[in-house]
Amino acid sequence: MKCPFCNLEMMEGYLKAGRYVQFQEMLDGKKGQEYLVAKSFMGDAKMNGFLCPSCRKIMVDIDLVEERPQR
């Protein structure tokens, strides 16, 4: 896949985290909505994607998970 920013070839792989991968929205410097984008009951939540080593961008496809993780 070509990087949409620099047009060089991206590396295919996956982004790995602990049990959850979350996205925290920021609105005017304040926390907004929190989105759970990947989870794994046994740990190592993964999202397939691409990394551009040139411009240091990552692209991943996500399926939003409806429920939020318990804190």
N, CA, C, O and CB atoms as a CASP TS submission, in Angstrom:
PFRMAT TS
TARGET T0000
AUTHOR 0000-0000-0000
METHOD Language model
MODEL 1
PARENT N/A
ATOM      1  N   MET     1       0.847  -1.179   0.000  1.00  0.00           N
ATOM      2  CA  MET     1       0.000   0.000   0.000  1.00  0.00           C
ATOM      3  C   MET     1       0.893   1.242   0.000  1.00  0.00           C
ATOM      4  O   MET     1       1.910   1.296   0.692  1.00  0.00           O
ATOM      5  CB  MET     1      -0.964  -0.002   1.227  1.00  0.00           C
ATOM      6  N   LYS     2       0.496   2.220  -0.778  1.00  0.00           N
ATOM      7  CA  LYS     2       1.226   3.487  -0.841  1.00  0.00           C
ATOM      8  C   LYS     2       0.738   4.422   0.265  1.00  0.00           C
ATOM      9  O   LYS     2      -0.460   4.497   0.535  1.00  0.00           O
ATOM     10  CB  LYS     2       1.054   4.153  -2.233  1.00  0.00           C
ATOM     11  N   CYS     3       1.658   5.125   0.896  1.00  0.00           N
ATOM     12  CA  CYS     3       1.324   6.079   1.940  1.00  0.00           C
ATOM     13  C   CYS     3       0.605   7.271   1.301  1.00  0.00           C
ATOM     14  O   CYS     3       1.091   7.820   0.312  1.00  0.00           O
ATOM     15  CB  CYS     3       2.603   6.538   2.711  1.00  0.00           C
ATOM     16  N   PRO     4      -0.552   7.680   1.854  1.00  0.00           N
ATOM     17  CA  PRO     4      -1.269   8.818   1.286  1.00  0.00           C
ATOM     18  C   PRO     4      -0.583  10.166   1.568  1.00  0.00           C
ATOM     19  O   PRO     4      -0.978  11.184   0.999  1.00  0.00           O
ATOM     20  CB  PRO     4      -2.680   8.844   1.829  1.00  0.00           C
ATOM     21  N   PHE     5       0.431  10.184   2.433  1.00  0.00           N
ATOM     22  CA  PHE     5       1.118  11.425   2.770  1.00  0.00           C
ATOM     23  C   PHE     5       2.379  11.642   1.934  1.00  0.00           C
ATOM     24  O   PHE     5       2.622  12.744   1.444  1.00  0.00           O
ATOM     25  CB  PHE     5       1.473  11.432   4.238  1.00  0.00           C
ATOM     26  N   CYS     6       3.201  10.559   1.770  1.00  0.00           N
ATOM     27  CA  CYS     6       4.471  10.720   1.049  1.00  0.00           C
ATOM     28  C   CYS     6       4.566   9.844  -0.204  1.00  0.00           C
ATOM     29  O   CYS     6       5.526   9.961  -0.965  1.00  0.00           O
ATOM     30  CB  CYS     6       5.626  10.396   1.973  1.00  0.00           C
ATOM     31  N   ASN     7       3.580   8.971  -0.425  1.00  0.00           N
ATOM     32  CA  ASN     7       3.483   8.106  -1.593  1.00  0.00           C
ATOM     33  C   ASN     7       4.547   6.997  -1.646  1.00  0.00           C
ATOM     34  O   ASN     7       4.722   6.378  -2.696  1.00  0.00           O
ATOM     35  CB  ASN     7       3.582   8.942  -2.826  1.00  0.00           C
ATOM     36  N   LEU     8       5.257   6.733  -0.546  1.00  0.00           N
ATOM     37  CA  LEU     8       6.185   5.610  -0.489  1.00  0.00           C
ATOM     38  C   LEU     8       5.448   4.365  -0.009  1.00  0.00           C
ATOM     39  O   LEU     8       4.347   4.456   0.534  1.00  0.00           O
ATOM     40  CB  LEU     8       7.383   5.929   0.441  1.00  0.00           C
ATOM     41  N   GLU     9       6.061   3.206  -0.214  1.00  0.00           N
ATOM     42  CA  GLU     9       5.441   1.945   0.183  1.00  0.00           C
ATOM     43  C   GLU     9       5.384   1.816   1.703  1.00  0.00           C
ATOM     44  O   GLU     9       6.357   2.108   2.399  1.00  0.00           O
ATOM     45  CB  GLU     9       6.207   0.760  -0.418  1.00  0.00           C
ATOM     46  N   MET    10       4.229   1.374   2.209  1.00  0.00           N
ATOM     47  CA  MET    10       4.054   1.183   3.646  1.00  0.00           C
ATOM     48  C   MET    10       4.292  -0.283   4.008  1.00  0.00           C
ATOM     49  O   MET    10       4.147  -1.170   3.167  1.00  0.00           O
ATOM     50  CB  MET    10       2.638   1.632   4.091  1.00  0.00           C
ATOM     51  N   MET    11       4.660  -0.527   5.269  1.00  0.00           N
ATOM     52  CA  MET    11       4.849  -1.892   5.759  1.00  0.00           C
ATOM     53  C   MET    11       3.522  -2.396   6.315  1.00  0.00           C
ATOM     54  O   MET    11       2.844  -1.680   7.051  1.00  0.00           O
ATOM     55  CB  MET    11       5.973  -1.955   6.849  1.00  0.00           C
ATOM     56  N   GLU    12       3.148  -3.627   5.965  1.00  0.00           N
ATOM     57  CA  GLU    12       1.922  -4.222   6.487  1.00  0.00           C
ATOM     58  C   GLU    12       2.221  -4.934   7.801  1.00  0.00           C
ATOM     59  O   GLU    12       3.274  -5.554   7.951  1.00  0.00           O
ATOM     60  CB  GLU    12       1.302  -5.204   5.461  1.00  0.00           C
ATOM     61  N   GLY    13       1.304  -4.846   8.741  1.00  0.00           N
ATOM     62  CA  GLY    13       1.484  -5.526  10.014  1.00  0.00           C
ATOM     63  C   GLY    13       0.289  -5.279  10.907  1.00  0.00           C
ATOM     64  O   GLY    13      -0.839  -5.166  10.426  1.00  0.00           O
ATOM     65  N   TYR    14       0.530  -5.194  12.213  1.00  0.00           N
ATOM     66  CA  TYR    14      -0.567  -4.913  13.130  1.00  0.00           C
ATOM     67  C   TYR    14      -0.075  -4.090  14.307  1.00  0.00           C
ATOM     68  O   TYR    14       1.091  -4.152  14.699  1.00  0.00           O
ATOM     69  CB  TYR    14      -1.208  -6.213  13.620  1.00  0.00           C
ATOM     70  N   LEU    15      -0.999  -3.318  14.857  1.00  0.00           N
ATOM     71  CA  LEU    15      -0.768  -2.513  16.038  1.00  0.00           C
ATOM     72  C   LEU    15      -1.251  -3.346  17.216  1.00  0.00           C
ATOM     73  O   LEU    15      -2.380  -3.837  17.206  1.00  0.00           O
ATOM     74  CB  LEU    15      -1.502  -1.114  15.957  1.00  0.00           C
ATOM     75  N   LYS    16      -0.412  -3.509  18.224  1.00  0.00           N
ATOM     76  CA  LYS    16      -0.725  -4.386  19.347  1.00  0.00           C
ATOM     77  C   LYS    16      -0.720  -3.572  20.639  1.00  0.00           C
ATOM     78  O   LYS    16       0.132  -2.704  20.832  1.00  0.00           O
ATOM     79  CB  LYS    16       0.287  -5.563  19.433  1.00  0.00           C
ATOM     80  N   ALA    17      -1.663  -3.856  21.507  1.00  0.00           N
ATOM     81  CA  ALA    17      -1.738  -3.184  22.806  1.00  0.00           C
ATOM     82  C   ALA    17      -2.036  -4.230  23.868  1.00  0.00           C
ATOM     83  O   ALA    17      -2.011  -5.428  23.586  1.00  0.00           O
ATOM     84  CB  ALA    17      -2.828  -2.056  22.808  1.00  0.00           C
ATOM     85  N   GLY    18      -2.314  -3.791  25.073  1.00  0.00           N
ATOM     86  CA  GLY    18      -2.670  -4.707  26.147  1.00  0.00           C
ATOM     87  C   GLY    18      -4.032  -5.308  25.906  1.00  0.00           C
ATOM     88  O   GLY    18      -4.270  -5.912  24.861  1.00  0.00           O
ATOM     89  N   ARG    19      -4.913  -5.153  26.845  1.00  0.00           N
ATOM     90  CA  ARG    19      -6.243  -5.739  26.730  1.00  0.00           C
ATOM     91  C   ARG    19      -7.188  -4.876  25.892  1.00  0.00           C
ATOM     92  O   ARG    19      -8.097  -5.398  25.247  1.00  0.00           O
ATOM     93  CB  ARG    19      -6.830  -5.952  28.109  1.00  0.00           C
ATOM     94  N   TYR    20      -6.976  -3.551  25.901  1.00  0.00           N
ATOM     95  CA  TYR    20      -7.837  -2.627  25.168  1.00  0.00           C
ATOM     96  C   TYR    20      -7.016  -1.655  24.335  1.00  0.00           C
ATOM     97  O   TYR    20      -5.881  -1.325  24.678  1.00  0.00           O
ATOM     98  CB  TYR    20      -8.738  -1.859  26.132  1.00  0.00           C
ATOM     99  N   VAL    21      -7.613  -1.199  23.224  1.00  0.00           N
ATOM    100  CA  VAL    21      -7.093  -0.064  22.465  1.00  0.00           C
ATOM    101  C   VAL    21      -8.219   0.951  22.460  1.00  0.00           C
ATOM    102  O   VAL    21      -9.327   0.658  22.011  1.00  0.00           O
ATOM    103  CB  VAL    21      -6.634  -0.469  20.985  1.00  0.00           C
ATOM    104  N   GLN    22      -7.931   2.155  22.962  1.00  0.00           N
ATOM    105  CA  GLN    22      -8.945   3.183  23.064  1.00  0.00           C
ATOM    106  C   GLN    22      -8.478   4.455  22.366  1.00  0.00           C
ATOM    107  O   GLN    22      -7.281   4.709  22.234  1.00  0.00           O
ATOM    108  CB  GLN    22      -9.280   3.465  24.531  1.00  0.00           C
ATOM    109  N   PHE    23      -9.455   5.247  21.922  1.00  0.00           N
ATOM    110  CA  PHE    23      -9.184   6.560  21.358  1.00  0.00           C
ATOM    111  C   PHE    23      -9.885   7.587  22.232  1.00  0.00           C
ATOM    112  O   PHE    23     -11.091   7.495  22.458  1.00  0.00           O
ATOM    113  CB  PHE    23      -9.657   6.658  19.867  1.00  0.00           C
ATOM    114  N   GLN    24      -9.128   8.569  22.727  1.00  0.00           N
ATOM    115  CA  GLN    24      -9.690   9.632  23.561  1.00  0.00           C
ATOM    116  C   GLN    24      -9.826  10.896  22.728  1.00  0.00           C
ATOM    117  O   GLN    24      -8.829  11.443  22.256  1.00  0.00           O
ATOM    118  CB  GLN    24      -8.804   9.890  24.815  1.00  0.00           C
ATOM    119  N   GLU    25     -11.053  11.361  22.547  1.00  0.00           N
ATOM    120  CA  GLU    25     -11.310  12.595  21.812  1.00  0.00           C
ATOM    121  C   GLU    25     -10.898  13.789  22.667  1.00  0.00           C
ATOM    122  O   GLU    25     -11.112  13.789  23.880  1.00  0.00           O
ATOM    123  CB  GLU    25     -12.805  12.700  21.408  1.00  0.00           C
ATOM    124  N   MET    26     -10.310  14.804  22.041  1.00  0.00           N
ATOM    125  CA  MET    26      -9.958  16.044  22.730  1.00  0.00           C
ATOM    126  C   MET    26     -10.707  17.189  22.057  1.00  0.00           C
ATOM    127  O   MET    26     -10.615  17.371  20.843  1.00  0.00           O
ATOM    128  CB  MET    26      -8.408  16.293  22.709  1.00  0.00           C
ATOM    129  N   LEU    27     -11.447  17.958  22.851  1.00  0.00           N
ATOM    130  CA  LEU    27     -12.218  19.098  22.353  1.00  0.00           C
ATOM    131  C   LEU    27     -11.757  20.355  23.077  1.00  0.00           C
ATOM    132  O   LEU    27     -12.025  20.519  24.267  1.00  0.00           O
ATOM    133  CB  LEU    27     -13.751  18.874  22.550  1.00  0.00           C
ATOM    134  N   ASP    28     -11.077  21.229  22.380  1.00  0.00           N
ATOM    135  CA  ASP    28     -10.557  22.472  22.965  1.00  0.00           C
ATOM    136  C   ASP    28      -9.726  22.210  24.224  1.00  0.00           C
ATOM    137  O   ASP    28      -9.847  22.920  25.222  1.00  0.00           O
ATOM    138  CB  ASP    28     -11.713  23.417  23.298  1.00  0.00           C
ATOM    139  N   GLY    29      -8.887  21.186  24.158  1.00  0.00           N
ATOM    140  CA  GLY    29      -8.007  20.857  25.273  1.00  0.00           C
ATOM    141  C   GLY    29      -8.661  20.078  26.395  1.00  0.00           C
ATOM    142  O   GLY    29      -8.012  19.793  27.401  1.00  0.00           O
ATOM    143  N   LYS    30      -9.929  19.724  26.252  1.00  0.00           N
ATOM    144  CA  LYS    30     -10.646  18.947  27.279  1.00  0.00           C
ATOM    145  C   LYS    30     -11.021  17.587  26.720  1.00  0.00           C
ATOM    146  O   LYS    30     -11.289  17.440  25.528  1.00  0.00           O
ATOM    147  CB  LYS    30     -11.918  19.699  27.766  1.00  0.00           C
ATOM    148  N   LYS    31     -11.037  16.586  27.609  1.00  0.00           N
ATOM    149  CA  LYS    31     -11.397  15.234  27.188  1.00  0.00           C
ATOM    150  C   LYS    31     -12.848  15.182  26.738  1.00  0.00           C
ATOM    151  O   LYS    31     -13.745  15.711  27.394  1.00  0.00           O
ATOM    152  CB  LYS    31     -11.160  14.232  28.324  1.00  0.00           C
ATOM    153  N   GLY    32     -13.055  14.525  25.592  1.00  0.00           N
ATOM    154  CA  GLY    32     -14.393  14.321  25.067  1.00  0.00           C
ATOM    155  C   GLY    32     -14.761  12.850  25.164  1.00  0.00           C
ATOM    156  O   GLY    32     -14.427  12.176  26.139  1.00  0.00           O
ATOM    157  N   GLN    33     -15.439  12.369  24.160  1.00  0.00           N
ATOM    158  CA  GLN    33     -15.884  10.973  24.109  1.00  0.00           C
ATOM    159  C   GLN    33     -14.688  10.029  24.056  1.00  0.00           C
ATOM    160  O   GLN    33     -13.668  10.338  23.439  1.00  0.00           O
ATOM    161  CB  GLN    33     -16.799  10.741  22.891  1.00  0.00           C
ATOM    162  N   GLU    34     -14.820   8.888  24.700  1.00  0.00           N
ATOM    163  CA  GLU    34     -13.801   7.842  24.653  1.00  0.00           C
ATOM    164  C   GLU    34     -14.357   6.685  23.838  1.00  0.00           C
ATOM    165  O   GLU    34     -15.492   6.258  24.048  1.00  0.00           O
ATOM    166  CB  GLU    34     -13.386   7.373  26.093  1.00  0.00           C
ATOM    167  N   TYR    35     -13.550   6.176  22.903  1.00  0.00           N
ATOM    168  CA  TYR    35     -13.997   5.111  22.014  1.00  0.00           C
ATOM    169  C   TYR    35     -13.130   3.881  22.209  1.00  0.00           C
ATOM    170  O   TYR    35     -11.902   3.963  22.183  1.00  0.00           O
ATOM    171  CB  TYR    35     -13.960   5.570  20.544  1.00  0.00           C
ATOM    172  N   LEU    36     -13.772   2.749  22.403  1.00  0.00           N
ATOM    173  CA  LEU    36     -13.082   1.473  22.484  1.00  0.00           C
ATOM    174  C   LEU    36     -12.996   0.929  21.058  1.00  0.00           C
ATOM    175  O   LEU    36     -14.025   0.645  20.445  1.00  0.00           O
ATOM    176  CB  LEU    36     -13.823   0.465  23.456  1.00  0.00           C
ATOM    177  N   VAL    37     -11.786   0.781  20.525  1.00  0.00           N
ATOM    178  CA  VAL    37     -11.636   0.369  19.130  1.00  0.00           C
ATOM    179  C   VAL    37     -11.169  -1.073  18.969  1.00  0.00           C
ATOM    180  O   VAL    37     -11.295  -1.645  17.886  1.00  0.00           O
ATOM    181  CB  VAL    37     -10.668   1.281  18.439  1.00  0.00           C
ATOM    182  N   ALA    38     -10.626  -1.675  20.042  1.00  0.00           N
ATOM    183  CA  ALA    38     -10.254  -3.089  19.989  1.00  0.00           C
ATOM    184  C   ALA    38     -10.147  -3.607  21.409  1.00  0.00           C
ATOM    185  O   ALA    38      -9.742  -2.881  22.317  1.00  0.00           O
ATOM    186  CB  ALA    38      -8.915  -3.300  19.215  1.00  0.00           C
ATOM    187  N   LYS    39     -10.512  -4.869  21.596  1.00  0.00           N
ATOM    188  CA  LYS    39     -10.345  -5.486  22.905  1.00  0.00           C
ATOM    189  C   LYS    39     -10.065  -6.970  22.739  1.00  0.00           C
ATOM    190  O   LYS    39     -10.401  -7.582  21.725  1.00  0.00           O
ATOM    191  CB  LYS    39     -11.592  -5.264  23.783  1.00  0.00           C
ATOM    192  N   SER    40      -9.441  -7.525  23.766  1.00  0.00           N
ATOM    193  CA  SER    40      -9.166  -8.948  23.808  1.00  0.00           C
ATOM    194  C   SER    40      -9.317  -9.396  25.247  1.00  0.00           C
ATOM    195  O   SER    40      -8.749  -8.782  26.150  1.00  0.00           O
ATOM    196  CB  SER    40      -7.746  -9.278  23.252  1.00  0.00           C
ATOM    197  N   PHE    41     -10.064 -10.443  25.471  1.00  0.00           N
ATOM    198  CA  PHE    41     -10.273 -10.933  26.828  1.00  0.00           C
ATOM    199  C   PHE    41      -9.003 -11.533  27.419  1.00  0.00           C
ATOM    200  O   PHE    41      -8.829 -11.544  28.637  1.00  0.00           O
ATOM    201  CB  PHE    41     -11.385 -11.962  26.844  1.00  0.00           C
ATOM    202  N   MET    42      -8.120 -12.029  26.568  1.00  0.00           N
ATOM    203  CA  MET    42      -6.894 -12.684  27.030  1.00  0.00           C
ATOM    204  C   MET    42      -5.671 -11.775  26.917  1.00  0.00           C
ATOM    205  O   MET    42      -4.561 -12.218  27.212  1.00  0.00           O
ATOM    206  CB  MET    42      -6.657 -13.958  26.238  1.00  0.00           C
ATOM    207  N   GLY    43      -5.835 -10.545  26.508  1.00  0.00           N
ATOM    208  CA  GLY    43      -4.710  -9.629  26.339  1.00  0.00           C
ATOM    209  C   GLY    43      -4.256  -9.561  24.899  1.00  0.00           C
ATOM    210  O   GLY    43      -4.709 -10.342  24.061  1.00  0.00           O
ATOM    211  N   ASP    44      -3.365  -8.632  24.606  1.00  0.00           N
ATOM    212  CA  ASP    44      -2.830  -8.418  23.263  1.00  0.00           C
ATOM    213  C   ASP    44      -3.908  -8.135  22.218  1.00  0.00           C
ATOM    214  O   ASP    44      -4.053  -8.886  21.253  1.00  0.00           O
ATOM    215  CB  ASP    44      -2.034  -9.619  22.842  1.00  0.00           C
ATOM    216  N   ALA    45      -4.663  -7.053  22.410  1.00  0.00           N
ATOM    217  CA  ALA    45      -5.613  -6.602  21.395  1.00  0.00           C
ATOM    218  C   ALA    45      -4.816  -6.171  20.167  1.00  0.00           C
ATOM    219  O   ALA    45      -3.797  -5.494  20.301  1.00  0.00           O
ATOM    220  CB  ALA    45      -6.517  -5.426  21.930  1.00  0.00           C
ATOM    221  N   LYS    46      -5.265  -6.553  18.977  1.00  0.00           N
ATOM    222  CA  LYS    46      -4.534  -6.259  17.739  1.00  0.00           C
ATOM    223  C   LYS    46      -5.447  -5.606  16.723  1.00  0.00           C
ATOM    224  O   LYS    46      -6.641  -5.895  16.650  1.00  0.00           O
ATOM    225  CB  LYS    46      -3.923  -7.537  17.152  1.00  0.00           C
ATOM    226  N   MET    47      -4.845  -4.702  15.928  1.00  0.00           N
ATOM    227  CA  MET    47      -5.551  -4.077  14.808  1.00  0.00           C
ATOM    228  C   MET    47      -4.641  -4.140  13.598  1.00  0.00           C
ATOM    229  O   MET    47      -3.515  -3.646  13.644  1.00  0.00           O
ATOM    230  CB  MET    47      -5.961  -2.597  15.131  1.00  0.00           C
ATOM    231  N   ASN    48      -5.111  -4.739  12.516  1.00  0.00           N
ATOM    232  CA  ASN    48      -4.327  -4.826  11.289  1.00  0.00           C
ATOM    233  C   ASN    48      -4.171  -3.437  10.692  1.00  0.00           C
ATOM    234  O   ASN    48      -5.066  -2.597  10.791  1.00  0.00           O
ATOM    235  CB  ASN    48      -4.990  -5.787  10.272  1.00  0.00           C
ATOM    236  N   GLY    49      -3.014  -3.208  10.069  1.00  0.00           N
ATOM    237  CA  GLY    49      -2.796  -1.897   9.476  1.00  0.00           C
ATOM    238  C   GLY    49      -1.475  -1.792   8.741  1.00  0.00           C
ATOM    239  O   GLY    49      -0.848  -2.797   8.406  1.00  0.00           O
ATOM    240  N   PHE    50      -1.060  -0.551   8.495  1.00  0.00           N
ATOM    241  CA  PHE    50       0.147  -0.255   7.733  1.00  0.00           C
ATOM    242  C   PHE    50       0.930   0.845   8.438  1.00  0.00           C
ATOM    243  O   PHE    50       0.344   1.723   9.072  1.00  0.00           O
ATOM    244  CB  PHE    50      -0.201   0.162   6.280  1.00  0.00           C
ATOM    245  N   LEU    51       2.248   0.796   8.327  1.00  0.00           N
ATOM    246  CA  LEU    51       3.135   1.793   8.915  1.00  0.00           C
ATOM    247  C   LEU    51       4.037   2.348   7.836  1.00  0.00           C
ATOM    248  O   LEU    51       4.604   1.595   7.045  1.00  0.00           O
ATOM    249  CB  LEU    51       3.969   1.193  10.070  1.00  0.00           C
ATOM    250  N   CYS    52       4.173   3.678   7.800  1.00  0.00           N
ATOM    251  CA  CYS    52       5.101   4.323   6.881  1.00  0.00           C
ATOM    252  C   CYS    52       6.340   4.720   7.674  1.00  0.00           C
ATOM    253  O   CYS    52       6.262   5.617   8.513  1.00  0.00           O
ATOM    254  CB  CYS    52       4.448   5.567   6.181  1.00  0.00           C
ATOM    255  N   PRO    53       7.483   4.075   7.432  1.00  0.00           N
ATOM    256  CA  PRO    53       8.684   4.425   8.180  1.00  0.00           C
ATOM    257  C   PRO    53       9.252   5.781   7.772  1.00  0.00           C
ATOM    258  O   PRO    53      10.051   6.357   8.511  1.00  0.00           O
ATOM    259  CB  PRO    53       9.733   3.358   7.991  1.00  0.00           C
ATOM    260  N   SER    54       8.859   6.298   6.622  1.00  0.00           N
ATOM    261  CA  SER    54       9.367   7.573   6.143  1.00  0.00           C
ATOM    262  C   SER    54       8.716   8.758   6.869  1.00  0.00           C
ATOM    263  O   SER    54       9.413   9.596   7.442  1.00  0.00           O
ATOM    264  CB  SER    54       9.138   7.690   4.643  1.00  0.00           C
ATOM    265  N   CYS    55       7.382   8.825   6.844  1.00  0.00           N
ATOM    266  CA  CYS    55       6.715   9.963   7.480  1.00  0.00           C
ATOM    267  C   CYS    55       6.119   9.606   8.842  1.00  0.00           C
ATOM    268  O   CYS    55       5.469  10.436   9.478  1.00  0.00           O
ATOM    269  CB  CYS    55       5.623  10.493   6.572  1.00  0.00           C
ATOM    270  N   ARG    56       6.343   8.377   9.281  1.00  0.00           N
ATOM    271  CA  ARG    56       5.983   7.912  10.619  1.00  0.00           C
ATOM    272  C   ARG    56       4.486   8.025  10.900  1.00  0.00           C
ATOM    273  O   ARG    56       4.073   8.525  11.946  1.00  0.00           O
ATOM    274  CB  ARG    56       6.752   8.695  11.656  1.00  0.00           C
ATOM    275  N   LYS    57       3.690   7.554   9.954  1.00  0.00           N
ATOM    276  CA  LYS    57       2.237   7.509  10.104  1.00  0.00           C
ATOM    277  C   LYS    57       1.803   6.048  10.154  1.00  0.00           C
ATOM    278  O   LYS    57       2.429   5.179   9.548  1.00  0.00           O
ATOM    279  CB  LYS    57       1.520   8.269   8.938  1.00  0.00           C
ATOM    280  N   ILE    58       0.713   5.793  10.891  1.00  0.00           N
ATOM    281  CA  ILE    58       0.119   4.464  10.956  1.00  0.00           C
ATOM    282  C   ILE    58      -1.323   4.579  10.494  1.00  0.00           C
ATOM    283  O   ILE    58      -2.033   5.511  10.871  1.00  0.00           O
ATOM    284  CB  ILE    58       0.208   3.861  12.399  1.00  0.00           C
ATOM    285  N   MET    59      -1.750   3.627   9.676  1.00  0.00           N
ATOM    286  CA  MET    59      -3.144   3.549   9.233  1.00  0.00           C
ATOM    287  C   MET    59      -3.690   2.210   9.681  1.00  0.00           C
ATOM    288  O   MET    59      -3.092   1.170   9.407  1.00  0.00           O
ATOM    289  CB  MET    59      -3.274   3.723   7.677  1.00  0.00           C
ATOM    290  N   VAL    60      -4.830   2.227  10.371  1.00  0.00           N
ATOM    291  CA  VAL    60      -5.470   0.993  10.819  1.00  0.00           C
ATOM    292  C   VAL    60      -6.951   1.040  10.505  1.00  0.00           C
ATOM    293  O   VAL    60      -7.556   2.112  10.487  1.00  0.00           O
ATOM    294  CB  VAL    60      -5.246   0.769  12.326  1.00  0.00           C
ATOM    295  N   ASP    61      -7.530  -0.116  10.258  1.00  0.00           N
ATOM    296  CA  ASP    61      -8.970  -0.255  10.118  1.00  0.00           C
ATOM    297  C   ASP    61      -9.503  -0.660  11.478  1.00  0.00           C
ATOM    298  O   ASP    61      -8.943  -1.543  12.129  1.00  0.00           O
ATOM    299  CB  ASP    61      -9.357  -1.299   9.005  1.00  0.00           C
ATOM    300  N   ILE    62     -10.578  -0.023  11.912  1.00  0.00           N
ATOM    301  CA  ILE    62     -11.123  -0.328  13.230  1.00  0.00           C
ATOM    302  C   ILE    62     -12.585  -0.737  13.125  1.00  0.00           C
ATOM    303  O   ILE    62     -13.307  -0.298  12.229  1.00  0.00           O
ATOM    304  CB  ILE    62     -10.976   0.877  14.166  1.00  0.00           C
ATOM    305  N   ASP    63     -13.002  -1.577  14.048  1.00  0.00           N
ATOM    306  CA  ASP    63     -14.402  -1.894  14.292  1.00  0.00           C
ATOM    307  C   ASP    63     -14.671  -1.402  15.698  1.00  0.00           C
ATOM    308  O   ASP    63     -14.117  -1.947  16.653  1.00  0.00           O
ATOM    309  CB  ASP    63     -14.721  -3.450  14.122  1.00  0.00           C
ATOM    310  N   LEU    64     -15.506  -0.386  15.854  1.00  0.00           N
ATOM    311  CA  LEU    64     -15.790   0.134  17.189  1.00  0.00           C
ATOM    312  C   LEU    64     -16.497  -0.932  17.999  1.00  0.00           C
ATOM    313  O   LEU    64     -17.434  -1.570  17.519  1.00  0.00           O
ATOM    314  CB  LEU    64     -16.644   1.420  17.119  1.00  0.00           C
ATOM    315  N   VAL    65     -16.053  -1.123  19.211  1.00  0.00           N
ATOM    316  CA  VAL    65     -16.668  -2.056  20.139  1.00  0.00           C
ATOM    317  C   VAL    65     -17.664  -1.257  20.962  1.00  0.00           C
ATOM    318  O   VAL    65     -17.326  -0.191  21.478  1.00  0.00           O
ATOM    319  CB  VAL    65     -15.600  -2.775  21.049  1.00  0.00           C
ATOM    320  N   GLU    66     -18.880  -1.754  21.092  1.00  0.00           N
ATOM    321  CA  GLU    66     -19.942  -0.971  21.704  1.00  0.00           C
ATOM    322  C   GLU    66     -19.721  -0.660  23.181  1.00  0.00           C
ATOM    323  O   GLU    66     -19.806   0.503  23.576  1.00  0.00           O
ATOM    324  CB  GLU    66     -21.228  -1.687  21.547  1.00  0.00           C
ATOM    325  N   GLU    67     -19.443  -1.659  23.999  1.00  0.00           N
ATOM    326  CA  GLU    67     -19.306  -1.396  25.423  1.00  0.00           C
ATOM    327  C   GLU    67     -17.941  -0.841  25.768  1.00  0.00           C
ATOM    328  O   GLU    67     -16.960  -1.126  25.082  1.00  0.00           O
ATOM    329  CB  GLU    67     -19.559  -2.652  26.209  1.00  0.00           C
ATOM    330  N   ARG    68     -17.870  -0.050  26.829  1.00  0.00           N
ATOM    331  CA  ARG    68     -16.619   0.540  27.282  1.00  0.00           C
ATOM    332  C   ARG    68     -15.950  -0.393  28.289  1.00  0.00           C
ATOM    333  O   ARG    68     -16.638  -1.139  28.985  1.00  0.00           O
ATOM    334  CB  ARG    68     -16.863   1.937  27.905  1.00  0.00           C
ATOM    335  N   PRO    69     -14.639  -0.362  28.375  1.00  0.00           N
ATOM    336  CA  PRO    69     -13.976  -1.205  29.365  1.00  0.00           C
ATOM    337  C   PRO    69     -14.258  -0.714  30.782  1.00  0.00           C
ATOM    338  O   PRO    69     -14.407   0.486  31.013  1.00  0.00           O
ATOM    339  CB  PRO    69     -12.468  -1.239  29.109  1.00  0.00           C
ATOM    340  N   GLN    70     -14.329  -1.634  31.714  1.00  0.00           N
ATOM    341  CA  GLN    70     -14.540  -1.288  33.118  1.00  0.00           C
ATOM    342  C   GLN    70     -13.239  -0.819  33.730  1.00  0.00           C
ATOM    343  O   GLN    70     -12.188  -1.410  33.478  1.00  0.00           O
ATOM    344  CB  GLN    70     -15.103  -2.486  33.905  1.00  0.00           C
ATOM    345  N   ARG    71     -13.288   0.226  34.523  1.00  0.00           N
ATOM    346  CA  ARG    71     -12.088   0.747  35.197  1.00  0.00           C
ATOM    347  C   ARG    71     -12.114   0.385  36.646  1.00  0.00           C
ATOM    348  O   ARG    71     -11.193   0.732  37.385  1.00  0.00           O
ATOM    349  CB  ARG    71     -11.975   2.262  35.041  1.00  0.00           C
TER
END
